[in-house]
């Protein structure tokens, strides 16, 4: 006795027909999800290469414009996948570079020129970039995912300490050394260029006046 003898369909019941009808839809959704993930992965890898390329730039003005655009792109990637540690790391490092490199430079240049209102505005922008960097650092799941210290951060630890001690000789010696320092590999080019510009600003009279030598 077969299914036909019992009055059943030879091609299966309603559930089987329902599966057959909706399988193409399910397959299309699955393929769409795979394509979206592949596109996202490609975009993240592209962002990593852009960050590496940016680090080789020698012109801080052009690099500032490029970093600003890159951070907007990274924010959009973060919206697409909030848990991607690579994107979080690029955002954290990018905002630190913005705060302690580009915005800090504008702050010091305004301070050196006696433009106190502009300096205060830049100080606020630096604080905002630092807050964004802290936020993305907190989103990283492990300490190992956090990016390494930036040269524009570590380079000025000694001059800052000399400033606090009111030690003009040590202050100027370290800053002059930064002015003469050269990159040892292409990826250091941008940070070295920023460090030189920052060191020159630290040596200006109005900026050095903070140290009360």
BELQUIZI-V259427 format. One record per pair of residues at least 12 apart in sequence whose C-alpha atoms are under 6 Angstrom apart, sorted by the first residue. I is the first residue (numbers start at 1). J is the second residue. D is the distance in Angstrom with one decimal. If there is no record, write none. Layout:
# BELQUIZI-V259427
[[I	J	D] [I	J	D]]
This chain:
# BELQUIZI-V259427
[[55	187	5.0] [55	190	5.2] [56	186	5.2] [56	187	4.7] [56	189	5.0] [56	190	5.6] [57	190	5.1] [58	189	5.9] [58	190	5.3] [88	136	5.7] [92	133	4.4] [92	136	5.3] [92	137	5.8] [95	129	5.4] [95	133	5.2] [96	133	5.8] [99	126	4.7] [99	129	5.3] [99	130	5.9] [103	126	5.7] [105	198	5.8] [107	119	4.8] [107	122	5.1] [108	201	6.0] [112	206	4.8] [112	207	5.5] [152	195	5.6] [159	171	4.8] [163	211	4.8] [166	211	5.7] [166	213	5.1] [175	199	5.3] [178	196	5.9] [179	196	4.8]]
